[in-house]
Amino acid sequence: MEQLEPGIARLLAPNPSPYTFTGTQVHLVGEDELAVIDPGPDQPEHLAALLRAIGGRPVAAILITHTHRDHSPASRSLAAATGAPIVGCPPISFDEGGPRADAGFDHHYSPDRVLADGEAVAIDGRTVSAVHTPGHTSNHLCFADETSGALFTGDHVMGWSTSVVIPPDGNMCDYLRSLDKLRVRHDRIYYPAHGDPVRDPKRLVRGMLTHRLQREKQILRRVAEGDRTVEQIVAASYRGLDPRLVPAAGASVLAHLLDLQRRGLVVGAEEGEWIATNNDSR
């Protein structure tokens, strides 16, 4: 366990990958009483390490930012071990007859309490509030520690890479709106689930918004110049990309295309092809 500042510590889960960087970071908030944010994967050795970090202190809440499998599955074992309620984002319901993109989700997640935007829980004299930030997933939350000025950003803002947005649940329009929502806040520091703490949040969020808008223009230009499929756009736009990350890049390109289609700038044709409409209005 690493102490980040008074009342805030983190524990790294042993699940490094091209998508999780060094692993999922579990945050412990409080001193005499704790909230555990995103307890991570349900692995016995990880749960044992987490219980050692808790050290017998009461756990008032297990807070979940979203239900990807590297974030929420350990919530059930931790709740059984500590008696703490599972609190935070709602579960996701998938249409059995529709497109499937749910392999990365925790299907067994069942919260005791779902937090509305701005709704708070009391932890060890602190107030921790939910900040709805859909986009990476439709149910994503951040958690604001009003006492310290820290924002726990889950996968919405990470300290090592931009988030992947995977349709149909992930939505680029929502993701950009959620980034803009954070841009106007005044959080002192971000603690993401992956990567280092973000000590200049406004600067990073502005950069992320600029990056996404530049990527959007690049995709629109590629379509106008004849790259009609996601595969062609990825090959032209992500040169030198780790092959293991090509599916993630393709998902984000598709999310951009769907947003461009919503705004009337491209249309989807047969067999996964996209065509520019020459409509420059936003």
Contacts in CASP RR format, 6 or more apart in sequence:
PFRMAT RR
TARGET T0000
AUTHOR 0000-0000-0000
METHOD contacts of the structure
MODEL  1
MEQLEPGIARLLAPNPSPYTFTGTQVHLVGEDELAVIDPGPDQPEHLAAL
LRAIGGRPVAAILITHTHRDHSPASRSLAAATGAPIVGCPPISFDEGGPR
ADAGFDHHYSPDRVLADGEAVAIDGRTVSAVHTPGHTSNHLCFADETSGA
LFTGDHVMGWSTSVVIPPDGNMCDYLRSLDKLRVRHDRIYYPAHGDPVRD
PKRLVRGMLTHRLQREKQILRRVAEGDRTVEQIVAASYRGLDPRLVPAAG
ASVLAHLLDLQRRGLVVGAEEGEWIATNNDSR
1 9 0 8 1.000
1 10 0 8 1.000
1 11 0 8 1.000
1 28 0 8 1.000
1 52 0 8 1.000
1 53 0 8 1.000
2 9 0 8 1.000
2 10 0 8 1.000
2 11 0 8 1.000
2 12 0 8 1.000
3 9 0 8 1.000
4 10 0 8 1.000
4 191 0 8 1.000
4 197 0 8 1.000
5 148 0 8 1.000
5 150 0 8 1.000
6 31 0 8 1.000
7 28 0 8 1.000
7 29 0 8 1.000
7 30 0 8 1.000
7 31 0 8 1.000
7 124 0 8 1.000
7 148 0 8 1.000
8 27 0 8 1.000
8 28 0 8 1.000
8 29 0 8 1.000
8 30 0 8 1.000
8 145 0 8 1.000
8 148 0 8 1.000
8 150 0 8 1.000
8 191 0 8 1.000
9 27 0 8 1.000
9 28 0 8 1.000
9 53 0 8 1.000
10 25 0 8 1.000
10 26 0 8 1.000
10 27 0 8 1.000
10 28 0 8 1.000
10 191 0 8 1.000
11 25 0 8 1.000
11 26 0 8 1.000
11 28 0 8 1.000
11 49 0 8 1.000
11 50 0 8 1.000
11 53 0 8 1.000
12 22 0 8 1.000
12 23 0 8 1.000
12 24 0 8 1.000
12 25 0 8 1.000
12 26 0 8 1.000
13 23 0 8 1.000
13 24 0 8 1.000
13 25 0 8 1.000
13 26 0 8 1.000
13 40 0 8 1.000
13 41 0 8 1.000
13 43 0 8 1.000
13 46 0 8 1.000
13 70 0 8 1.000
14 23 0 8 1.000
14 43 0 8 1.000
14 45 0 8 1.000
14 46 0 8 1.000
15 23 0 8 1.000
15 24 0 8 1.000
15 40 0 8 1.000
15 41 0 8 1.000
15 43 0 8 1.000
15 46 0 8 1.000
15 70 0 8 1.000
16 22 0 8 1.000
16 23 0 8 1.000
17 23 0 8 1.000
18 242 0 8 1.000
18 244 0 8 1.000
18 245 0 8 1.000
19 70 0 8 1.000
19 164 0 8 1.000
19 245 0 8 1.000
19 248 0 8 1.000
20 70 0 8 1.000
20 194 0 8 1.000
21 158 0 8 1.000
21 160 0 8 1.000
21 161 0 8 1.000
21 194 0 8 1.000
21 195 0 8 1.000
22 194 0 8 1.000
22 195 0 8 1.000
23 70 0 8 1.000
23 194 0 8 1.000
24 38 0 8 1.000
24 40 0 8 1.000
24 41 0 8 1.000
24 70 0 8 1.000
24 71 0 8 1.000
24 193 0 8 1.000
24 194 0 8 1.000
25 38 0 8 1.000
25 191 0 8 1.000
25 192 0 8 1.000
25 193 0 8 1.000
25 194 0 8 1.000
25 195 0 8 1.000
26 36 0 8 1.000
26 37 0 8 1.000
26 38 0 8 1.000
26 39 0 8 1.000
26 40 0 8 1.000
26 50 0 8 1.000
27 36 0 8 1.000
27 37 0 8 1.000
27 38 0 8 1.000
27 152 0 8 1.000
27 191 0 8 1.000
28 34 0 8 1.000
28 35 0 8 1.000
28 36 0 8 1.000
28 37 0 8 1.000
28 53 0 8 1.000
28 54 0 8 1.000
29 35 0 8 1.000
29 36 0 8 1.000
29 37 0 8 1.000
29 123 0 8 1.000
29 124 0 8 1.000
29 126 0 8 1.000
29 128 0 8 1.000
29 145 0 8 1.000
29 152 0 8 1.000
30 123 0 8 1.000
30 124 0 8 1.000
30 126 0 8 1.000
31 124 0 8 1.000
32 57 0 8 1.000
32 58 0 8 1.000
32 124 0 8 1.000
33 57 0 8 1.000
33 58 0 8 1.000
33 59 0 8 1.000
33 60 0 8 1.000
33 123 0 8 1.000
33 124 0 8 1.000
33 125 0 8 1.000
34 54 0 8 1.000
34 57 0 8 1.000
34 58 0 8 1.000
34 59 0 8 1.000
34 60 0 8 1.000
34 123 0 8 1.000
34 124 0 8 1.000
35 59 0 8 1.000
35 60 0 8 1.000
35 61 0 8 1.000
35 62 0 8 1.000
35 63 0 8 1.000
35 121 0 8 1.000
35 123 0 8 1.000
35 124 0 8 1.000
35 128 0 8 1.000
36 50 0 8 1.000
36 54 0 8 1.000
36 59 0 8 1.000
36 61 0 8 1.000
36 62 0 8 1.000
36 63 0 8 1.000
36 78 0 8 1.000
36 84 0 8 1.000
37 63 0 8 1.000
37 64 0 8 1.000
37 65 0 8 1.000
37 143 0 8 1.000
37 152 0 8 1.000
37 154 0 8 1.000
38 63 0 8 1.000
38 64 0 8 1.000
38 65 0 8 1.000
38 71 0 8 1.000
38 72 0 8 1.000
38 152 0 8 1.000
38 154 0 8 1.000
38 193 0 8 1.000
39 47 0 8 1.000
39 50 0 8 1.000
39 62 0 8 1.000
39 71 0 8 1.000
39 72 0 8 1.000
39 74 0 8 1.000
39 75 0 8 1.000
39 78 0 8 1.000
40 46 0 8 1.000
40 70 0 8 1.000
40 71 0 8 1.000
40 72 0 8 1.000
40 73 0 8 1.000
40 74 0 8 1.000
40 75 0 8 1.000
41 69 0 8 1.000
41 70 0 8 1.000
41 73 0 8 1.000
41 74 0 8 1.000
42 73 0 8 1.000
42 74 0 8 1.000
42 76 0 8 1.000
42 77 0 8 1.000
43 74 0 8 1.000
46 74 0 8 1.000
47 74 0 8 1.000
47 77 0 8 1.000
47 78 0 8 1.000
47 81 0 8 1.000
50 74 0 8 1.000
50 78 0 8 1.000
51 78 0 8 1.000
51 81 0 8 1.000
51 82 0 8 1.000
54 82 0 8 1.000
58 82 0 8 1.000
59 78 0 8 1.000
59 82 0 8 1.000
59 83 0 8 1.000
59 84 0 8 1.000
60 84 0 8 1.000
60 121 0 8 1.000
60 122 0 8 1.000
60 123 0 8 1.000
60 124 0 8 1.000
61 84 0 8 1.000
61 85 0 8 1.000
61 86 0 8 1.000
61 87 0 8 1.000
61 121 0 8 1.000
61 123 0 8 1.000
62 75 0 8 1.000
62 78 0 8 1.000
62 79 0 8 1.000
62 82 0 8 1.000
62 84 0 8 1.000
62 85 0 8 1.000
62 86 0 8 1.000
62 87 0 8 1.000
63 87 0 8 1.000
63 88 0 8 1.000
63 121 0 8 1.000
63 128 0 8 1.000
63 143 0 8 1.000
63 152 0 8 1.000
64 71 0 8 1.000
64 72 0 8 1.000
64 75 0 8 1.000
64 86 0 8 1.000
64 87 0 8 1.000
64 88 0 8 1.000
64 89 0 8 1.000
64 109 0 8 1.000
64 111 0 8 1.000
64 141 0 8 1.000
65 71 0 8 1.000
65 88 0 8 1.000
65 89 0 8 1.000
65 140 0 8 1.000
65 141 0 8 1.000
65 142 0 8 1.000
65 143 0 8 1.000
65 152 0 8 1.000
65 153 0 8 1.000
65 154 0 8 1.000
65 155 0 8 1.000
65 156 0 8 1.000
65 193 0 8 1.000
66 72 0 8 1.000
66 89 0 8 1.000
66 136 0 8 1.000
66 137 0 8 1.000
66 139 0 8 1.000
66 140 0 8 1.000
66 141 0 8 1.000
66 154 0 8 1.000
66 155 0 8 1.000
67 89 0 8 1.000
67 91 0 8 1.000
67 92 0 8 1.000
67 105 0 8 1.000
67 106 0 8 1.000
67 109 0 8 1.000
67 137 0 8 1.000
67 139 0 8 1.000
68 104 0 8 1.000
68 105 0 8 1.000
68 106 0 8 1.000
68 137 0 8 1.000
68 155 0 8 1.000
69 104 0 8 1.000
69 105 0 8 1.000
69 106 0 8 1.000
71 106 0 8 1.000
71 154 0 8 1.000
71 155 0 8 1.000
71 193 0 8 1.000
72 106 0 8 1.000
72 109 0 8 1.000
73 106 0 8 1.000
73 108 0 8 1.000
73 109 0 8 1.000
75 86 0 8 1.000
75 109 0 8 1.000
76 86 0 8 1.000
76 108 0 8 1.000
76 110 0 8 1.000
78 84 0 8 1.000
79 85 0 8 1.000
79 86 0 8 1.000
85 112 0 8 1.000
85 113 0 8 1.000
86 109 0 8 1.000
86 110 0 8 1.000
86 111 0 8 1.000
86 112 0 8 1.000
86 113 0 8 1.000
87 111 0 8 1.000
87 112 0 8 1.000
87 113 0 8 1.000
87 114 0 8 1.000
87 115 0 8 1.000
87 121 0 8 1.000
88 111 0 8 1.000
88 113 0 8 1.000
88 114 0 8 1.000
88 115 0 8 1.000
88 130 0 8 1.000
88 141 0 8 1.000
89 111 0 8 1.000
89 114 0 8 1.000
89 115 0 8 1.000
89 139 0 8 1.000
89 140 0 8 1.000
89 141 0 8 1.000
90 111 0 8 1.000
90 114 0 8 1.000
90 139 0 8 1.000
91 109 0 8 1.000
91 110 0 8 1.000
91 111 0 8 1.000
91 139 0 8 1.000
92 102 0 8 1.000
92 105 0 8 1.000
92 137 0 8 1.000
92 138 0 8 1.000
92 139 0 8 1.000
92 169 0 8 1.000
94 100 0 8 1.000
94 102 0 8 1.000
94 105 0 8 1.000
94 169 0 8 1.000
99 167 0 8 1.000
99 168 0 8 1.000
101 166 0 8 1.000
101 167 0 8 1.000
101 168 0 8 1.000
101 169 0 8 1.000
102 169 0 8 1.000
105 137 0 8 1.000
105 169 0 8 1.000
115 121 0 8 1.000
115 130 0 8 1.000
115 141 0 8 1.000
116 130 0 8 1.000
116 132 0 8 1.000
117 130 0 8 1.000
117 131 0 8 1.000
117 132 0 8 1.000
118 129 0 8 1.000
118 130 0 8 1.000
118 131 0 8 1.000
118 132 0 8 1.000
119 129 0 8 1.000
119 130 0 8 1.000
120 127 0 8 1.000
120 128 0 8 1.000
120 129 0 8 1.000
120 130 0 8 1.000
120 146 0 8 1.000
121 127 0 8 1.000
121 128 0 8 1.000
122 128 0 8 1.000
125 147 0 8 1.000
126 145 0 8 1.000
126 146 0 8 1.000
126 147 0 8 1.000
126 148 0 8 1.000
127 145 0 8 1.000
127 146 0 8 1.000
127 147 0 8 1.000
128 143 0 8 1.000
128 144 0 8 1.000
128 145 0 8 1.000
128 146 0 8 1.000
129 143 0 8 1.000
129 144 0 8 1.000
129 146 0 8 1.000
130 141 0 8 1.000
130 142 0 8 1.000
130 143 0 8 1.000
130 144 0 8 1.000
131 141 0 8 1.000
131 142 0 8 1.000
131 143 0 8 1.000
131 144 0 8 1.000
131 151 0 8 1.000
131 181 0 8 1.000
131 182 0 8 1.000
131 185 0 8 1.000
132 140 0 8 1.000
132 141 0 8 1.000
132 178 0 8 1.000
133 140 0 8 1.000
133 141 0 8 1.000
133 142 0 8 1.000
133 153 0 8 1.000
133 156 0 8 1.000
133 178 0 8 1.000
133 181 0 8 1.000
133 182 0 8 1.000
134 140 0 8 1.000
134 170 0 8 1.000
134 171 0 8 1.000
134 174 0 8 1.000
134 175 0 8 1.000
134 178 0 8 1.000
135 156 0 8 1.000
135 165 0 8 1.000
135 170 0 8 1.000
135 171 0 8 1.000
135 172 0 8 1.000
135 174 0 8 1.000
135 175 0 8 1.000
135 178 0 8 1.000
136 155 0 8 1.000
136 156 0 8 1.000
136 163 0 8 1.000
136 164 0 8 1.000
136 165 0 8 1.000
136 170 0 8 1.000
136 175 0 8 1.000
137 155 0 8 1.000
137 169 0 8 1.000
137 170 0 8 1.000
138 169 0 8 1.000
138 170 0 8 1.000
138 171 0 8 1.000
138 174 0 8 1.000
140 154 0 8 1.000
140 155 0 8 1.000
140 156 0 8 1.000
140 178 0 8 1.000
142 151 0 8 1.000
142 152 0 8 1.000
142 153 0 8 1.000
142 154 0 8 1.000
142 156 0 8 1.000
142 157 0 8 1.000
142 182 0 8 1.000
143 151 0 8 1.000
143 152 0 8 1.000
144 150 0 8 1.000
144 151 0 8 1.000
144 152 0 8 1.000
144 185 0 8 1.000
144 187 0 8 1.000
145 151 0 8 1.000
145 152 0 8 1.000
148 188 0 8 1.000
149 187 0 8 1.000
149 188 0 8 1.000
149 189 0 8 1.000
150 187 0 8 1.000
150 188 0 8 1.000
150 189 0 8 1.000
150 190 0 8 1.000
150 191 0 8 1.000
151 182 0 8 1.000
151 185 0 8 1.000
151 187 0 8 1.000
151 189 0 8 1.000
151 190 0 8 1.000
151 191 0 8 1.000
151 201 0 8 1.000
152 190 0 8 1.000
152 191 0 8 1.000
152 192 0 8 1.000
152 193 0 8 1.000
153 182 0 8 1.000
153 190 0 8 1.000
153 191 0 8 1.000
153 192 0 8 1.000
153 193 0 8 1.000
153 198 0 8 1.000
154 192 0 8 1.000
154 193 0 8 1.000
154 194 0 8 1.000
155 163 0 8 1.000
155 192 0 8 1.000
155 193 0 8 1.000
155 194 0 8 1.000
156 163 0 8 1.000
156 175 0 8 1.000
156 178 0 8 1.000
156 179 0 8 1.000
156 182 0 8 1.000
157 163 0 8 1.000
157 179 0 8 1.000
157 182 0 8 1.000
157 190 0 8 1.000
157 192 0 8 1.000
157 198 0 8 1.000
157 201 0 8 1.000
157 204 0 8 1.000
157 205 0 8 1.000
157 208 0 8 1.000
158 192 0 8 1.000
158 193 0 8 1.000
158 194 0 8 1.000
158 195 0 8 1.000
159 190 0 8 1.000
159 192 0 8 1.000
159 194 0 8 1.000
159 195 0 8 1.000
159 196 0 8 1.000
159 197 0 8 1.000
159 198 0 8 1.000
159 204 0 8 1.000
160 194 0 8 1.000
160 195 0 8 1.000
160 196 0 8 1.000
161 194 0 8 1.000
162 208 0 8 1.000
162 211 0 8 1.000
162 212 0 8 1.000
163 175 0 8 1.000
164 248 0 8 1.000
164 251 0 8 1.000
164 252 0 8 1.000
165 171 0 8 1.000
165 172 0 8 1.000
165 175 0 8 1.000
165 251 0 8 1.000
165 252 0 8 1.000
165 255 0 8 1.000
166 248 0 8 1.000
166 251 0 8 1.000
166 252 0 8 1.000
166 255 0 8 1.000
167 251 0 8 1.000
167 254 0 8 1.000
167 255 0 8 1.000
167 258 0 8 1.000
170 255 0 8 1.000
171 255 0 8 1.000
171 258 0 8 1.000
171 259 0 8 1.000
172 212 0 8 1.000
172 252 0 8 1.000
172 255 0 8 1.000
172 256 0 8 1.000
172 258 0 8 1.000
172 259 0 8 1.000
173 259 0 8 1.000
173 262 0 8 1.000
175 212 0 8 1.000
175 255 0 8 1.000
176 209 0 8 1.000
176 212 0 8 1.000
176 259 0 8 1.000
179 205 0 8 1.000
179 208 0 8 1.000
179 209 0 8 1.000
179 212 0 8 1.000
180 209 0 8 1.000
182 201 0 8 1.000
182 205 0 8 1.000
183 202 0 8 1.000
183 205 0 8 1.000
183 206 0 8 1.000
183 209 0 8 1.000
185 201 0 8 1.000
187 201 0 8 1.000
188 201 0 8 1.000
189 197 0 8 1.000
189 198 0 8 1.000
189 199 0 8 1.000
189 201 0 8 1.000
190 197 0 8 1.000
190 198 0 8 1.000
190 201 0 8 1.000
190 204 0 8 1.000
191 197 0 8 1.000
191 198 0 8 1.000
192 198 0 8 1.000
198 204 0 8 1.000
215 237 0 8 1.000
215 252 0 8 1.000
215 256 0 8 1.000
216 256 0 8 1.000
216 259 0 8 1.000
216 260 0 8 1.000
218 237 0 8 1.000
219 233 0 8 1.000
219 237 0 8 1.000
219 253 0 8 1.000
219 256 0 8 1.000
219 257 0 8 1.000
219 260 0 8 1.000
220 260 0 8 1.000
220 265 0 8 1.000
220 266 0 8 1.000
220 276 0 8 1.000
222 232 0 8 1.000
222 233 0 8 1.000
222 236 0 8 1.000
222 237 0 8 1.000
223 233 0 8 1.000
223 257 0 8 1.000
223 266 0 8 1.000
223 274 0 8 1.000
223 275 0 8 1.000
223 276 0 8 1.000
224 276 0 8 1.000
224 278 0 8 1.000
226 232 0 8 1.000
227 233 0 8 1.000
227 236 0 8 1.000
228 269 0 8 1.000
228 272 0 8 1.000
228 273 0 8 1.000
228 274 0 8 1.000
228 275 0 8 1.000
229 272 0 8 1.000
229 273 0 8 1.000
229 274 0 8 1.000
230 250 0 8 1.000
230 253 0 8 1.000
230 254 0 8 1.000
230 257 0 8 1.000
230 272 0 8 1.000
231 250 0 8 1.000
233 250 0 8 1.000
233 253 0 8 1.000
234 241 0 8 1.000
234 246 0 8 1.000
234 249 0 8 1.000
234 250 0 8 1.000
234 253 0 8 1.000
237 249 0 8 1.000
237 253 0 8 1.000
238 246 0 8 1.000
238 249 0 8 1.000
241 249 0 8 1.000
257 266 0 8 1.000
257 268 0 8 1.000
257 274 0 8 1.000
260 266 0 8 1.000
261 267 0 8 1.000
261 268 0 8 1.000
261 274 0 8 1.000
263 282 0 8 1.000
264 277 0 8 1.000
264 279 0 8 1.000
265 276 0 8 1.000
265 277 0 8 1.000
265 279 0 8 1.000
265 280 0 8 1.000
266 274 0 8 1.000
266 275 0 8 1.000
266 276 0 8 1.000
266 277 0 8 1.000
267 274 0 8 1.000
267 275 0 8 1.000
267 277 0 8 1.000
268 274 0 8 1.000
268 275 0 8 1.000
269 275 0 8 1.000
END
